[in-house]
Structure formats: structure tokens, C-alpha cells
């Protein structure tokens, strides 16, 4: 059968298909045309109607889609010559991006991915109207989707070969290019994600944003780049299906689900999961417990007034060099169902959030960064302290609001970044000092520190017993090249995916009671009435998220008392490590969040008051030596401490030195 006869047969089959299976949809779309430009057809319905036609669509998509569009025109009762796009959904031919190679060129395929970048919308000439320069006769020529404009070969009236394109008379169609990359969960550590160019036309333009997870259906085509002369593949998109929740995690078989449910009934499941988190690194139980909870995550909520409460848990690990921080981050990035690993040294603010880049034709477009691509997953940021301060500020909004707002090169956009952040940083002076405040030792601003739910300080302390156990552990790993897993990483990954997909635990009254008591008693624990504030509502929200994650580990629907107690214990362990004022020994939220401790602020206030009294006594200027002796006498403050406060106040612009040895308030 020749191609014309084949296409005629396809048209007749489609007329029958539309008249039976899609009768109502077709008439509805024809009534709404041109407001509605596309008819969605279920591929499964076409396959049931005629399997041969469905197979032909996969092999010869352009012919079959054209036949379907002609069939719609033929059954149009009003003969409006409606140009309707036929879009096929639920295609069975889903192929991973990395496998979309030359053998698929010219076939109809579907592929899943994350939109990386979208370019400007531009018009493409669909039908060119040409005027013969000799006799002024008009000629219409159908244009291909390439960049070159096809002119008539010769004028049918006078035989002339010179033509002028009438731009206003020609027919145009909107077109847009976009780029997607393969889903993060399909990547094994260290492999570069494959990317694919997409061409969107007509009513598909402006449907995609960077960071969207989609299933793209279309024809795989190839074009030749003019500059390099090389061929490049792209998908001419026929249908876009947004994938949100179901695409979030890995595909699980029934056998996997049975194993997972069986595992959840183990009474020691909580400990087993903690031990299976970075098992090649010895110790750090609290850190591993926190990371296990982070992998499962709390329950995100949306209130009636559209306020969103995040369920993602953010963790910061600060520690001496050589204790395995990067190793922990690398392990988490491999274990989490969706994850990105990046290092602060080589990451810019645009690389974290989104970059405005110039496309091939000189326009501006957005390209998604790590926090957007890691949406609904984990982003591991190593060496956070090594990032430039202007790049770190990109984290502020992403950590709390879980969005990334961009205003660059005339592009205004807000992208989602609903991810858990696990960050690591080194102490500013090489090693951690127990007797100094956290803020002085981490090169991070207070607003960023305060957004982390849990902050761990890991010190490298020598001890004969601990060091010998660690040495044995490292030597054993090097000797045997094996690690003892309680739960195999592959199964644990699926377990996390299953829990995140199916569990949304609710707080019980008993859990509420535990959390309320912790908050109220800790807030009012300090001895003085005007003493430091130990914790704020931010820490309460953090322990709610931690207790929800604890319930998810056991695949429970409710957050019980034991889950709340585990969360409280972990939060208290962090507060005692990080949030204690070295001078008073009391928990102070100012210390935890990297600001000046309350005890220090009060002493600074006393220094300012003393400077004021000395200004009155000595006539407008306070002598430094008298200030030092008075502070030692009245408040038992050392000379170094007074000098430190004076330097601090001078930096803040509250005092200045009019002459050597004298101070004056600003």
C-alpha cells in the first residue's frame, strides 16, 4: 500500500474513532474553537480501537497526527476548517532520556524529566506569502520548522524567480524552546544528568517553568547546527503532562511494598535505620538520628488562608576538619530518593537558586539551580562557610519560605524549592573552642544560622578508648572493603520513598502535651526574670517536624508520646551543645542563632553606662584607663573583656576615639 493510500486509510479510521469514542469531546472542542485549540486523546483508547493505528502512531507520528487533524476537519458539521491540534496522552512508550539515542529518531516517544530552562516565546512563520517582483502575483508556501525560509521556485504567472516576502500577510505560530534533564532519582552518584532540547508550539508555549517535573510526549527529531555542522536531537512536543506527587519517589513493586511493611513491624526499626545511615563512619549517633529524621521529613501543611508550613528539616553540622562531614553529606546525597550535592567553594548564588542566561538568539531565559532542581528532595551543601556572603544570602528565602524569587534581566519569577538542606561548615579558626560563642566561630550570618532546625557541633577530642575503636573501625573497612548494613541502602531508599509517599501523621493529645511542656518549661527555665530567652517558637516548630518524621519511620498515622519525646531529646542535645552561654551556663537562643548572648549584651550596656558617667565627670570625654579600673572594681570585669567590648561598640558606631586614650559616645 503506498503512503497516500495508507494516509487515506488512517483518516477514515480516525473519522470512525472520533465519531464513536470521542464524539462529545470533538463537538465540544469545535464549538469552543478557536479559544480551545487542542483535543487530548488517550493513547490507550486508540490502542483498544485499532492496535495497528496505535503502532503506526509510534513509528510514523507525523503522518498519523496529520491524518487525525484532517479527520477532525472532515467531521466538522459547520465546515469551519478548524485547525485543531491532536495531543496524545498516556503513551506506553516511556523511554529514559539517557536512552533516547539515534535509533528513536522519527518515532513518537514519552520521557520524564525536570525542566531546566525555558526561552523566550517567538513567532515562527508557518505559511509565507510571497509577491513576485515581476508580475505582483501572490504565492503561498508552507514553511518547515527550520530557520531557513522556503521561497517559491518560480512564478506560475510570468516564470520569474525573484520574490519578496510579505511579512504582514504571512501566517505565524508561537514557538518556544525549553530544556529538560533526567530526574534526579534516576542518577547514580557522579553521573552527569542527560539533557534534551524541546520545541513547544501554539498553545503549548508558556506552559513550563524551570523546576517543573513533567512527562513530555512528542516526536524525536534531529537538526543540523549551522555553526558546527553537527546534528543534534530534540523533541517536537505534542503533549505535556505535569508530574507532581507520583513522580516524587521511586517506582516500587508489590514485592518491595511487602518487604517495606514487614520491615516497619520490626520493634527495632528506628535503631536499624539510624545504624544504616552512613555506616562507614563510626559514632555520631545524634547526627545520624537527625539525618534519618531529615530523610523521612515532617508533614507539610497548607492552612485555610493559603499559609504554608514547611515539613522539611534543615540541619547544619559544624565540626573540626577530618571527622567525616563531607562523607556524611555524600552518603545522604546517594541515599535520598531525590538529591543534589554541591560544595560552597564552587557554587555561586545563581548556581544555588536560578540564573538568567542569554539564549542563542540573544534573549534572556531562566535556568534552574540546585535548590530548584532539588525540589521535594534533599540538597547537601558542603563548606557552606566558604561561600561568598552575597551567594549565601540566596539561601535565606529558600530555607524558610521554600521558594526562590528572581528579578534579573527583566525576568520576574518565583520558583519552588521545597527541599531539606543538609549543610556542613568548618570553624573559622580551624578548630572549635568550647569557651567561645558559636557566632564568633562560624563564618555565617545569624539569619542563616537561625533557619536551621538542628545545629550539631562535632569536636575531634583525643581519647585512648575512642581513638583505638575508631582506628579498628577504619582498619577493618580498609582490610575487608565491606560495611555492615542493618538495612541494605537500596531497600532503605525504597523504604524512605514509601514513607514519604504514604504517611502524613497527625499529632495526638499525648504528643501535644509533651511538646507543650518542653516549650513552656524551657522558656521559663532561666533563674532571672529578665534573663536570656532559651528558645523561640521556631524551635517548637522544629520539634513538631522531628516528631512527625519519627512517626513516619514506623509508617504510623499518628505522632505518639514516644515520637515527641525523641524529638525533644534531640533538640535538647543540640541546645546543650550549641545554645549554652559559655559565661552563665544557661541556654540562650541568641547563642544558638549566632547573635550576641544576653549576658554579653548586658555587660556591653554596663560599659556604655559607665562611659556616660565618666563623660559627665571628666567633661565630655571618658579616659580609657579609668573605665578599665572602674569596670574591674564594680563588675569584676577583666581588662581584655573591657577592651573587647570597646572595640565592638566602636565597630557598631556607638562610640569613637576623639584622642588617644579617650572615648566618647557617638
C-alpha positions in Angstrom: 0.0 0.0 0.0 1.5 3.4 -1.0 1.8 6.2 1.5 -1.2 8.2 0.1 -3.5 5.1 0.4 -2.1 4.5 3.9 -2.8 8.0 5.0 -6.3 7.9 3.4 -7.0 4.7 5.4 -5.7 6.4 8.6 -8.1 9.4 8.0 -11.1 7.1 7.6 -10.1 5.1 10.8 -9.8 8.4 12.7 -13.1 9.6 11.5 -14.7 6.5 12.8 -12.7 6.7 16.1 -13.8 10.3 16.7 -17.4 9.6 15.7 -17.6 6.8 18.3 -15.1 7.1 21.2 -14.7 10.9 21.2 -17.9 12.2 19.7 -18.9 14.5 22.6 -15.3 15.8 23.1 -14.9 16.6 19.4 -18.1 18.6 19.2 -17.3 20.4 22.4 -13.9 21.4 21.1 -15.3 22.5 17.7 -17.8 24.8 19.5 -15.1 26.4 21.5 -12.6 26.8 18.7 -10.5 29.0 18.4 -10.4 29.6 22.2 -9.7 25.9 22.6 -7.0 24.7 20.2 -6.3 21.2 21.3 -8.1 17.8 21.8 -6.4 15.4 24.2 -6.7 11.8 23.1 -6.0 8.8 25.4 -3.4 6.5 23.6 -4.9 3.5 25.5 -8.4 4.3 23.9 -6.8 4.5 20.4 -5.0 1.2 21.1 -8.2 -0.5 22.1 -10.0 0.9 19.0 -7.3 -0.1 16.5 -3.9 -1.6 17.7 -2.4 -1.2 14.2 -3.2 2.5 14.1 -1.7 2.9 17.6 1.5 1.2 16.4 1.7 3.3 13.3 1.5 6.4 15.5 4.7 5.3 17.3 6.5 4.6 14.0 5.2 7.4 11.8 3.9 10.1 14.1 3.8 13.0 11.7 1.7 11.1 9.1 -0.8 9.8 11.7 -1.2 13.1 13.6 -1.8 14.9 10.2 -4.4 12.2 9.4 -6.1 12.8 12.7 -6.2 16.6 12.2 -7.7 16.1 8.7 -10.3 13.6 10.1 -11.5 16.3 12.5 -11.9 18.8 9.7 -13.9 16.2 7.7 -16.4 15.6 10.5 -16.8 19.3 11.3 -20.5 19.8 10.7 -20.2 23.6 10.2 -17.2 23.1 7.8 -15.2 25.9 9.6 -11.9 24.2 8.5 -10.9 24.2 12.2 -7.2 23.6 12.7 -7.3 21.5 15.9 -4.1 20.1 17.5 -4.5 16.4 18.4 -2.5 15.7 21.5 -1.9 12.1 22.7 -1.6 11.4 26.4 -0.8 8.2 28.5 1.7 6.9 25.8 3.0 3.5 26.7 6.4 4.2 25.0 8.1 5.9 28.0 11.9 6.0 27.5 14.5 7.3 29.9 16.3 10.4 28.5 19.7 8.7 28.6 18.3 6.0 26.2 16.8 8.5 23.7 19.5 7.9 21.0 19.6 7.9 17.2 17.5 4.7 16.8 14.4 6.6 18.1 14.7 9.5 15.6 11.4 10.0 13.8 9.4 8.0 16.4 6.8 9.0 18.9 8.2 8.8 22.4 7.5 9.9 26.0 10.2 10.9 28.5 10.1 12.1 32.2 12.3 15.0 33.4 12.8 18.2 35.2 12.5 21.5 33.2 15.9 23.1 33.4 15.4 26.2 31.3 12.8 27.9 29.2 13.5 30.5 26.5 11.5 33.5 25.2 8.4 32.9 23.1 9.0 33.9 19.5 6.8 33.8 16.3 7.7 31.2 13.6 6.4 31.7 10.1 4.0 28.8 9.2 2.8 29.9 5.8 4.8 32.5 3.9 3.1 34.9 1.4 5.4 35.9 -1.4 5.0 38.6 -4.1 6.6 38.1 -7.5 8.7 41.1 -8.2 7.8 40.8 -11.9 4.0 40.5 -12.1 3.0 41.1 -8.4 1.2 37.7 -8.2 0.9 36.3 -4.6 2.2 32.8 -3.8 1.6 30.9 -0.5 4.3 28.5 0.6 4.1 26.1 3.6 7.3 26.6 5.8 9.1 23.9 7.7 10.1 24.3 11.3 13.8 25.1 10.4 15.3 28.6 10.4 15.5 28.9 6.6 12.6 30.5 4.7 11.5 28.5 1.7 10.6 30.7 -1.4 8.6 29.6 -4.4 10.8 28.0 -7.1 9.3 30.1 -9.9 6.2 32.3 -10.6 3.3 30.4 -12.2 2.2 33.5 -14.0 5.4 35.0 -15.5 8.1 32.4 -14.7 10.0 34.9 -12.6 12.4 33.7 -9.9 12.6 36.9 -7.7 10.2 37.2 -4.8 9.5 39.4 -1.8 8.2 38.1 1.5 5.1 39.9 2.7 5.6 39.7 6.4 2.2 41.1 7.5 0.2 38.8 5.1 2.1 35.7 6.2 0.7 33.3 8.9 2.7 32.8 12.1 2.6 30.4 15.0 4.1 30.9 18.6 7.1 28.8 19.3 9.4 28.4 22.4 12.4 26.3 23.1 13.0 24.7 26.5 15.5 22.2 28.0 14.8 19.3 30.4 17.1 17.0 32.3 16.6 13.4 33.5 15.0 13.0 37.0 17.5 13.1 39.9 16.3 9.8 41.3 17.4 8.0 38.2 21.0 9.2 38.6 23.7 7.1 40.3 26.3 9.2 42.2 28.8 11.1 40.0 27.0 10.7 36.6 26.1 13.9 34.7 22.3 14.1 34.0 21.4 13.9 30.3 19.6 16.9 28.9 17.2 17.2 26.0 16.1 20.2 23.9 12.3 20.6 23.4 10.3 22.7 20.9 6.9 23.8 22.0 4.4 25.4 19.6 1.0 27.0 19.5 -1.0 26.5 22.8 1.9 24.6 24.5 4.1 27.7 24.8 4.4 29.3 28.3 3.2 26.0 29.9 6.5 25.2 31.5 8.6 26.8 34.2 12.1 25.8 35.4 11.9 23.2 38.2 8.6 21.6 36.8 8.5 17.8 36.7 6.9 16.7 33.5 6.3 13.8 31.2 6.8 15.1 27.6 5.3 13.2 24.7 6.4 14.1 21.2 8.5 13.2 18.1 12.2 12.8 18.4 13.8 14.8 15.6 17.2 15.9 14.6 18.6 19.2 13.2 22.0 20.4 11.9 23.6 23.2 13.8 24.7 25.9 11.3 27.9 26.8 13.2 29.3 23.4 14.0 27.6 21.4 11.2 26.9 18.7 13.7 23.5 17.0 14.3 21.5 17.5 17.5 18.4 15.7 18.7 15.3 17.5 20.1 11.7 16.5 20.9 9.0 18.2 18.9 6.5 18.3 21.8 2.9 17.0 21.2 1.7 16.8 24.9 2.8 17.9 28.3 1.7 16.0 31.5 2.7 17.6 34.8 4.0 15.0 37.3 3.9 16.1 40.9 3.3 13.6 43.7 3.5 10.3 41.8 6.9 11.3 40.3 8.2 12.3 43.6 9.8 9.0 44.5 11.0 5.7 43.1 8.8 3.1 41.4 8.0 0.4 43.9 6.9 -3.2 43.0 4.3 -5.1 45.1 7.2 -7.3 46.4 9.0 -4.1 47.5 5.9 -2.9 49.4 5.5 -6.2 51.2 9.2 -6.1 52.3 8.7 -2.5 53.5 5.6 -3.2 55.5 7.3 -6.3 57.0 10.3 -4.2 58.0 8.1 -1.5 59.6 6.8 -4.0 62.1 10.3 -4.7 63.4 10.3 -3.3 67.0 14.0 -2.1 66.5 13.3 -0.4 63.1 14.2 3.1 64.5 17.7 2.0 65.6 18.3 -0.1 62.5 17.6 2.9 60.3 19.9 5.1 62.3 22.7 2.5 62.2 22.2 2.2 58.4 22.8 5.9 57.9 26.4 6.4 56.8 27.6 3.1 58.4 31.2 3.6 57.2 31.5 6.5 59.7 31.7 5.4 63.4 29.8 7.2 66.2 27.8 10.4 66.0 24.5 8.8 66.9 22.7 12.1 67.4 23.8 13.4 64.0 22.8 10.1 62.3 19.4 10.1 64.1 18.8 13.7 62.9 19.8 12.8 59.3 17.5 9.8 59.4 14.6 12.0 60.5 15.5 14.6 57.8 15.3 11.9 55.1 11.8 11.0 56.2 10.7 14.6 56.8 7.8 16.1 58.6 4.3 16.8 57.2 4.0 19.9 55.1 0.7 21.8 55.7 -1.4 24.4 53.9 -3.7 26.4 56.1 -7.1 27.8 55.0 -5.6 31.3 54.5 -3.0 29.8 52.0 -0.2 30.0 54.6 2.2 27.1 54.0 4.1 25.4 56.9 7.1 23.5 55.8 7.7 19.9 56.7 11.3 19.8 55.6 14.0 19.6 58.3 17.2 21.7 57.8 20.4 20.5 59.6 23.8 22.2 60.0 26.9 20.3 61.0 29.8 22.4 62.3 33.0 20.4 63.1 36.7 20.2 63.2 38.4 19.1 59.9 38.8 15.4 59.1 35.9 14.0 61.0 33.9 12.8 58.0 31.4 15.7 57.5 31.7 15.6 53.7 31.5 11.8 53.8 28.1 12.0 55.6 26.8 14.5 53.1 28.0 12.4 50.1 26.3 9.4 51.6 23.0 11.2 52.2 23.1 12.6 48.6 23.3 9.0 47.3 20.7 7.6 49.7 17.9 10.2 49.4 15.4 9.4 46.7 15.9 12.9 45.1 19.2 14.6 46.0 21.8 17.1 44.8 25.3 17.5 46.3 27.1 20.8 45.9 30.2 22.4 47.6 30.2 26.0 48.8 33.6 26.7 47.3 32.4 26.1 43.7 28.8 27.2 44.0 27.5 30.7 43.1 24.2 32.2 44.3 22.8 31.7 40.8 24.0 28.1 40.8 22.0 27.5 44.0 18.8 29.4 43.1 18.4 30.3 39.4 20.4 32.0 36.7 19.4 34.4 34.0 21.2 33.3 30.8 21.3 34.5 27.3 19.8 32.1 24.7 21.1 31.5 21.2 19.1 34.4 19.8 20.2 37.0 22.4 17.1 36.9 24.6 17.1 36.2 28.4 15.9 33.0 29.9 15.9 31.4 33.4 18.0 28.3 34.2 17.1 26.4 37.4 19.8 26.0 40.1 20.4 23.3 42.8 17.7 24.4 45.2 15.0 24.4 42.5 16.1 21.1 40.9 16.2 19.5 44.3 12.5 20.5 44.9 10.8 17.8 47.1 14.2 16.2 47.8 17.5 16.8 49.7 20.1 19.4 48.9 23.5 18.8 50.5 25.7 21.9 50.7 29.3 21.2 51.8 31.6 24.0 53.0 28.8 26.5 53.5 31.2 28.9 55.3 33.4 29.1 52.1 30.6 30.6 50.0 30.8 34.3 49.3 28.4 36.3 51.5 26.3 37.5 48.6 25.8 33.9 47.4 24.9 32.7 50.9 22.1 35.3 51.1 20.3 33.3 48.3 19.6 30.6 51.0 17.5 32.9 53.2 14.2 32.7 51.3 14.8 29.1 50.2 15.3 27.8 53.8 12.2 29.3 55.3 9.7 30.2 52.6 10.8 27.4 50.4 10.6 29.5 47.2 13.2 31.2 45.1 12.3 34.7 43.8 14.2 36.0 40.9 14.3 39.6 39.5 17.0 39.5 36.9 17.4 40.8 33.3 13.7 41.9 33.3 12.5 38.4 34.4 10.3 38.3 37.5 9.6 34.8 38.7 9.0 32.7 41.9 10.1 29.1 41.7 9.5 26.3 44.2 12.4 24.9 46.3 10.6 22.6 48.8 13.8 20.8 49.8 15.6 19.7 53.0 19.0 21.3 53.3 21.9 19.5 55.0 24.9 21.8 55.3 28.4 21.4 56.7 30.8 24.1 57.8 34.3 24.3 59.5 35.1 26.5 62.5 36.5 29.9 61.5 39.8 29.4 63.3 40.4 25.8 62.3 39.3 24.1 65.5 36.2 24.5 67.7 36.6 26.3 71.0 34.1 25.3 73.7 34.6 28.6 75.6 33.7 30.9 72.8 30.3 31.7 71.4 29.2 29.8 68.3 28.7 33.1 66.3 32.3 34.0 66.7 33.5 30.7 65.4 31.3 30.1 62.3 31.7 32.4 59.4 27.9 32.5 58.8 25.4 35.4 59.4 22.9 34.9 62.3 19.7 34.9 60.0 21.0 31.8 58.2 22.1 30.0 61.4 18.6 30.7 62.9 16.9 28.9 60.0 18.4 25.5 60.7 16.2 23.3 62.9 19.2 21.4 64.3 22.8 22.5 64.6 25.5 20.0 65.6 29.0 20.7 66.8 31.4 17.8 66.4 34.7 18.1 68.1 37.8 16.0 67.4 38.8 15.2 71.0 41.7 12.7 71.6 40.8 9.7 74.0 42.6 6.4 74.2 39.5 4.3 74.2 37.6 6.2 71.5 40.7 6.5 69.2 41.5 2.8 69.4 37.9 1.9 68.5 38.0 4.3 65.6 41.3 3.0 64.4 40.0 -0.6 64.5 36.9 0.5 62.5 38.9 2.3 59.8 41.4 -0.5 59.5 38.7 -3.1 59.3 37.0 -1.2 56.4 40.3 -0.9 54.5 41.1 -4.5 55.1 37.8 -6.1 54.1 36.3 -3.4 51.8 32.9 -4.2 53.3 30.5 -2.3 55.6 28.0 -3.9 57.9 24.5 -2.7 56.9 21.5 -3.3 59.2 19.3 -2.5 56.1 20.7 -2.5 52.5 20.9 1.0 51.0 18.6 0.1 48.1 15.9 -1.2 50.4 16.3 1.8 52.7 15.9 4.2 49.8 12.7 2.5 48.8 11.5 2.5 52.5 12.1 6.3 52.7 10.3 6.8 49.3 7.3 4.7 50.5 7.1 6.5 53.9 7.2 10.0 52.2 4.5 9.0 49.8 2.0 7.3 52.1 2.4 8.7 55.6 1.0 12.0 56.8 1.0 11.6 60.6 -1.2 13.8 62.9 -0.3 14.9 66.4 -2.1 13.1 69.3 -3.1 14.9 72.5 -0.3 13.0 74.5 2.3 14.2 72.0 0.9 17.7 72.2 1.3 17.6 76.0 4.9 16.6 75.8 5.7 19.3 73.2 3.8 22.0 75.2 5.6 21.1 78.4 9.0 21.2 76.8 8.3 24.6 75.2 6.9 26.2 78.3 9.3 24.8 80.9 12.4 25.5 78.7 11.2 29.1 78.0 10.8 29.7 81.8 13.8 27.7 83.0 16.3 30.5 83.5 16.8 31.8 87.0 16.5 35.6 86.4 13.2 37.2 85.4 14.9 39.3 82.7 17.4 36.5 81.8 18.1 35.2 78.4 15.3 33.7 76.2 16.2 30.0 75.9 14.1 29.1 72.8 11.5 30.6 70.5 8.5 29.4 68.6 10.9 28.4 65.8 12.4 25.6 67.9 8.8 24.4 68.8 8.0 24.1 65.1 11.3 22.2 64.6 10.4 19.6 67.2 6.9 19.2 65.7 8.6 18.4 62.3 11.1 16.0 64.0 8.3 14.1 65.9 6.3 13.8 62.7 9.4 12.3 60.9 9.9 9.9 63.9 6.3 8.6 63.3 6.9 8.3 59.6 9.9 5.9 60.3 7.4 3.4 61.7 4.9 4.2 59.0 2.4 5.4 61.6 -0.6 7.7 61.1 -0.3 9.4 64.4 2.5 11.1 66.3 2.6 9.4 69.7 4.2 10.4 73.0 7.4 8.4 72.3 7.9 10.3 69.0 7.6 13.7 70.7 10.0 12.6 73.5 12.6 11.5 70.9 12.3 14.9 69.1 12.6 16.8 72.5 15.7 14.7 73.4 17.4 15.6 70.1 16.5 19.3 70.3 17.8 19.4 73.9 21.0 17.7 72.9 21.6 20.4 70.3 20.7 23.2 72.6 23.1 22.0 75.2 25.9 21.6 72.6 25.3 24.9 70.8 23.0 27.2 72.7 24.7 27.5 76.1 26.2 30.9 77.0 29.8 30.0 78.0 29.7 32.7 80.7 26.5 31.8 82.6 26.0 28.2 81.6 22.3 28.9 80.7 20.6 28.1 77.4 20.3 31.3 75.4 18.6 31.4 72.0 20.8 34.3 71.0 23.8 31.9 71.2 22.0 29.2 69.3 21.1 31.6 66.5 24.6 33.1 66.3 23.9 36.5 67.9 25.5 38.2 70.9 24.5 36.3 74.1 22.2 38.1 76.5 24.9 38.1 79.3 27.3 39.8 76.8 24.7 42.4 75.8 24.0 43.3 79.4 27.7 43.8 80.1 28.0 45.9 77.0 25.2 48.0 78.3 27.0 48.5 81.6 30.2 49.6 79.7 28.1 52.2 77.8 26.5 53.4 81.1 30.0 53.8 82.7 31.3 55.7 79.7 28.3 58.1 80.1 29.1 58.7 83.8 32.8 59.3 83.0 31.9 61.8 80.3 30.0 63.8 82.9 32.8 63.5 85.4 35.7 64.4 83.1 34.0 66.9 80.8 32.8 65.2 77.6 35.4 62.5 77.2 35.9 59.3 79.2 39.5 58.2 79.9 40.1 54.5 78.9 42.3 53.7 81.9 39.7 54.9 84.4 37.0 52.9 82.5 39.1 49.7 82.8 39.7 50.2 86.6 36.1 51.2 87.3 34.7 48.1 85.4 37.1 45.8 87.3 36.1 47.4 90.7 32.3 47.4 90.1 31.7 44.3 88.0 34.9 42.3 88.3 35.5 42.6 84.5 39.0 41.9 83.1 40.9 44.5 81.1 40.8 42.2 78.0 37.0 41.9 78.3 36.6 45.7 78.6 38.9 46.3 75.6 36.9 43.7 73.6 33.6 45.5 74.4 35.0 48.9 73.5 36.2 47.5 70.1 32.8 46.0 69.5 31.0 49.2 70.3 33.4 51.2 68.1 32.7 48.8 65.2 28.9 49.3 65.7 29.4 53.1 65.6 28.1 53.7 69.1 31.4 55.2 70.4 34.5 56.7 68.9 38.0 57.8 70.0 38.4 61.6 69.8 42.0 61.4 71.0 44.3 58.6 72.0 43.3 57.0 75.4 39.9 58.7 75.4 36.4 57.5 74.4 33.2 59.5 73.5 29.7 58.3 72.8 28.5 58.9 69.2 
